[in-house]
């Protein structure tokens, strides 16, 4: 017992200076808290400067996007005297307006599906190349440029290629006796717009879907093979379910891109057929009898469609982002 008491006493004596050691720790903790309190205003000031840097962009969005959109949509709910009315919404029951929406939905859906399938195949082929290789870099650069190539330049390129007297058109007639315009000028119709639309839909799909392809890790395939899964089982049970949200999200983005496109269609078709061209017609010449500000009503319809599509796209992208971290 004496030995134990001696050991206990020596242990107590050895630990006696502990309060002196703990004091600097308290001091350091207090200093750290003081540092955090002092850094708080600096962090807030730095955040304030960051928001200040966004002011020019916010002003641009407000003046050139938000305000014109509100004015355009709001005009559909007013009379010629500026009074509020819902009578203009009757324009959605007009046959010409219904045909325009059907044409826009059909054109956007067909071009989006074709562009999504071709773009997904290209992404799958690119995944086998080195990300920093020459071929991959050239294709990525080309996709970035071609996704923004549209309007009058794209329309002229297709007129010179498959127009009534285009190079491909005359070559097909001379060599194979096949006339693309036997039943009329195909390029200058709403179905004919699918061809130039696919031209810029495919590179857009490559840009949006490629990150999802890169997010599929090789370790997943190796683990599946180790567990005895075949290549088909791996794609059916692992890879495709992981890629599905990103694919459908990209498809919706392509649909929205086709639905809102105007310049290329305007250079090829004189009037009507799709909603953007119908809006132009209502602004410049024809109006529906008994209704006012039909262009604003059509703009409101486009905004509703785009809001639904982009909302669904945002949800799918949020789900796809879990596998891309």
C-alpha positions in Angstrom: 0.0 0.0 0.0 2.9 2.3 0.8 4.3 1.5 -2.6 1.1 2.2 -4.3 0.6 5.4 -2.4 4.1 6.4 -3.4 3.4 5.7 -7.0 0.2 7.6 -6.8 2.0 10.5 -5.1 4.7 10.6 -7.7 2.1 10.5 -10.5 0.2 13.4 -8.9 3.4 15.3 -8.5 4.4 14.8 -12.1 1.0 16.0 -13.3 1.0 19.0 -11.1 2.4 21.5 -13.6 -0.5 20.6 -16.0 -2.4 23.8 -15.2 0.6 25.9 -16.1 0.7 24.1 -19.5 -3.0 24.4 -20.0 -2.9 28.2 -19.5 -1.1 28.9 -22.8 -3.7 26.6 -24.6 -6.5 28.8 -23.2 -4.6 31.8 -24.3 -4.1 30.4 -27.8 -7.8 29.5 -28.0 -8.7 33.0 -27.0 -6.2 34.4 -29.6 -7.7 32.1 -32.2 -11.2 33.3 -31.4 -10.0 36.9 -31.5 -8.3 36.2 -34.9 -11.6 34.8 -36.2 -13.5 37.7 -34.9 -11.0 40.1 -36.5 -11.1 38.1 -39.8 -14.9 38.3 -39.9 -15.2 41.9 -41.2 -12.4 41.3 -43.7 -14.2 38.2 -45.1 -17.4 40.2 -45.3 -15.6 43.1 -47.0 -14.0 40.7 -49.5 -17.4 39.2 -50.2 -18.8 42.6 -50.7 -16.1 43.5 -53.2 -16.9 40.2 -55.1 -20.6 41.1 -55.3 -19.5 44.6 -56.5 -17.6 43.0 -59.3 -20.8 41.3 -60.6 -22.6 44.7 -60.8 -21.8 45.3 -64.6 -23.0 41.8 -65.5 -26.1 42.2 -63.3 -26.8 45.5 -64.9 -26.5 44.0 -68.4 -28.8 41.1 -67.5 -31.4 43.5 -66.1 -31.3 46.1 -68.9 -30.9 43.8 -72.0 -32.6 40.5 -70.9 -34.9 40.9 -67.9 -36.6 44.2 -68.8 -37.2 43.4 -72.5 -38.5 40.0 -71.5 -41.0 41.5 -69.0 -42.1 44.2 -71.5 -42.6 41.6 -74.3 -44.5 39.2 -72.2 -46.5 41.9 -70.4 -47.6 43.4 -73.7 -49.7 40.2 -74.3 -51.9 41.1 -71.4 -52.8 44.7 -72.4 -55.1 46.3 -74.9 -54.2 49.0 -77.3 -55.1 51.5 -74.6 -52.8 49.9 -72.1 -55.5 48.3 -70.0 -55.0 44.9 -68.5 -56.9 42.0 -70.3 -56.9 38.3 -70.6 -58.8 38.2 -73.8 -55.6 38.1 -75.9 -54.9 34.5 -74.6 -57.6 33.4 -77.0 -54.9 33.5 -79.6 -53.7 30.1 -78.4 -56.9 28.6 -79.9 -56.2 30.1 -83.4 -55.2 27.5 -86.0 -52.2 29.4 -87.2 -50.8 29.8 -83.7 -51.4 26.1 -82.9 -49.6 25.1 -86.2 -46.7 27.3 -85.2 -46.4 25.6 -81.8 -46.7 22.2 -83.3 -44.1 23.0 -85.9 -41.7 24.4 -83.2 -42.2 21.3 -81.0 -41.7 18.9 -83.9 -38.6 20.7 -85.2 -37.0 21.0 -81.8 -37.8 17.4 -80.8 -36.6 15.8 -84.0 -33.4 17.9 -84.2 -32.7 17.3 -80.5 -33.1 13.6 -80.7 -30.9 13.2 -83.7 -28.3 15.6 -82.3 -28.3 13.8 -78.9 -27.8 10.4 -80.4 -25.1 11.4 -82.8 -23.4 13.6 -80.1 -23.5 10.7 -77.5 -21.8 8.4 -80.0 -19.1 11.0 -80.7 -18.6 11.4 -76.9 -18.3 7.7 -76.4 -15.7 7.5 -79.2 -13.8 10.5 -77.8 -13.6 8.9 -74.3 -11.1 6.4 -75.8 -8.7 9.3 -76.7 -6.3 11.1 -74.5 -7.9 14.3 -73.0 -4.8 16.3 -73.8 -4.2 14.7 -77.3 -4.2 16.6 -80.5 -7.3 14.9 -82.0 -9.3 15.4 -78.8 -8.3 19.0 -78.5 -9.2 19.7 -82.2 -12.6 18.1 -81.8 -13.3 20.0 -78.6 -12.3 23.3 -80.2 -14.4 22.6 -83.3 -17.4 21.7 -81.2 -17.1 25.0 -79.3 -17.1 26.9 -82.5 -19.7 25.0 -84.4 -22.2 25.0 -81.5 -22.3 28.8 -82.0 -22.3 28.8 -85.8 -25.8 29.8 -87.0 -27.9 32.5 -88.4 -27.4 33.9 -92.0 -24.0 32.3 -92.4 -25.2 28.8 -91.7 -28.3 29.4 -93.9 -26.1 30.5 -96.8 -23.8 27.5 -96.3 -26.7 25.1 -96.7 -28.2 27.1 -99.6 -24.9 26.7 -101.4 -24.8 23.0 -100.5 -28.3 21.5 -100.7 -30.3 24.5 -102.0 -32.2 24.4 -105.3 -28.9 24.9 -107.2 -26.5 23.7 -104.4 -23.4 21.8 -105.1 -24.6 18.5 -103.5 -28.0 18.9 -105.1 -26.7 19.3 -108.7 -24.1 16.5 -108.1 -26.9 14.0 -106.9 -28.9 14.9 -110.0 -26.0 14.5 -112.4 -24.6 11.3 -110.9 -27.5 9.4 -109.3 -30.5 11.2 -110.9 -31.8 12.0 -107.4 -33.4 15.4 -106.9 -33.8 16.5 -103.4 -36.2 19.2 -104.4 -38.4 17.1 -106.7 -41.4 17.9 -104.5 -40.5 21.5 -103.8 -37.7 23.4 -102.2 -37.1 21.1 -99.2 -34.6 23.3 -97.4 -37.1 26.1 -97.2 -39.7 24.2 -95.2 -40.0 23.5 -91.5 -39.0 19.8 -92.0 -36.0 21.0 -94.0 -34.9 23.1 -91.1 -34.0 19.9 -89.3 -30.8 19.6 -91.3 -29.2 22.9 -90.4 -30.5 22.6 -86.8 -28.8 19.2 -86.4 -25.6 20.9 -87.6 -25.4 23.0 -84.4 -27.2 20.5 -82.1 -24.5 17.8 -82.4 -21.6 19.9 -81.2 -23.7 21.3 -78.4 -24.4 17.8 -77.3 -20.7 17.0 -77.4 -20.0 20.0 -75.1 -22.7 19.2 -72.6 -22.5 15.4 -72.5 -18.8 14.9 -72.6 -18.3 15.7 -68.9 -20.7 13.0 -68.0 -18.9 10.4 -70.1 -15.6 11.5 -68.4 -17.3 11.0 -65.0 -17.7 7.3 -65.6 -14.8 5.8 -63.8 -12.8 2.8 -65.2 -12.8 1.3 -61.7 -16.5 0.7 -61.9 -16.0 -1.6 -64.9 -13.1 -3.3 -63.3 -15.1 -3.9 -60.1 -18.0 -5.3 -62.2 -15.8 -7.6 -64.1 -14.2 -8.8 -60.9 -17.7 -9.7 -59.6 -18.4 -11.7 -62.8 -20.5 -9.2 -64.7 -20.3 -9.1 -68.4 -19.6 -6.0 -70.5 -23.3 -5.8 -71.4 -24.4 -6.2 -67.8 -22.0 -3.4 -66.8 -23.5 -1.0 -69.4 -27.1 -2.0 -68.6 -26.9 -2.0 -64.8 -24.2 0.6 -64.1 -23.0 2.9 -66.9 -26.3 3.6 -68.6 -28.2 4.3 -65.3 -25.4 6.7 -64.3 -25.4 8.5 -67.7 -29.2 8.6 -68.1 -29.8 11.8 -66.1 -27.0 13.6 -68.0 -28.3 12.4 -71.3 -31.9 13.4 -70.8 -30.7 16.7 -69.4 -28.6 17.4 -72.5 -31.5 16.3 -74.7 -33.7 18.9 -72.9 -31.0 21.6 -73.5 -30.9 20.7 -77.2 -34.7 21.0 -77.3 -34.6 24.4 -75.7 -31.9 25.5 -78.1 -33.9 24.4 -81.1 -37.2 25.9 -79.7 -35.6 29.3 -79.2 -33.5 29.5 -82.4 -34.6 32.2 -84.9 -31.9 33.6 -87.1 -31.3 30.4 -89.2 -35.0 29.8 -89.7 -35.6 33.4 -90.6 -33.0 33.3 -93.3 -34.6 30.3 -94.9 -38.3 30.7 -94.4 -40.2 33.9 -95.1 -42.9 33.7 -92.5 -44.8 31.4 -90.2 -44.2 27.7 -89.5 -42.6 28.0 -86.1 -43.3 30.3 -83.1 -40.3 32.7 -83.5 -41.2 33.4 -87.1 -44.9 33.8 -86.2 -43.9 36.4 -83.6 -42.0 38.3 -86.3 -45.0 38.1 -88.6 -47.3 39.5 -85.9 -44.9 42.3 -85.2 -44.4 43.4 -88.8 -47.6 42.7 -90.8 -50.4 40.2 -90.1 -52.6 40.3 -87.0 -55.4 38.1 -85.7 -58.8 39.7 -86.1 -60.3 40.7 -82.8 -57.1 40.2 -80.8 -54.3 42.6 -79.9 -50.7 42.2 -79.0 -50.6 38.6 -80.2 -46.8 38.7 -80.4 -46.7 39.2 -76.6 -49.0 36.3 -76.1 -46.8 34.0 -78.2 -43.8 35.3 -76.3 -45.5 34.4 -73.1 -46.2 30.9 -74.4 -42.5 30.5 -75.3 -41.4 31.7 -71.9 -43.7 29.1 -70.2 -42.3 26.3 -72.4 -38.7 27.3 -71.8 -39.3 27.6 -68.0 -40.7 24.1 -67.8 -37.9 22.6 -70.0 -35.1 24.4 -68.1 -36.6 23.5 -64.8 -36.6 19.9 -65.7 -33.0 20.3 -67.1 -31.9 21.8 -63.8 -33.3 18.8 -61.8 -31.6 16.3 -64.1 -28.3 18.1 -63.9 -28.5 18.2 -60.2 -29.0 14.4 -60.1 -26.2 13.8 -62.7 -23.7 16.0 -60.8 -23.6 13.5 -58.0 -21.6 11.1 -60.2 -19.3 13.8 -61.6 -17.7 14.9 -58.4 
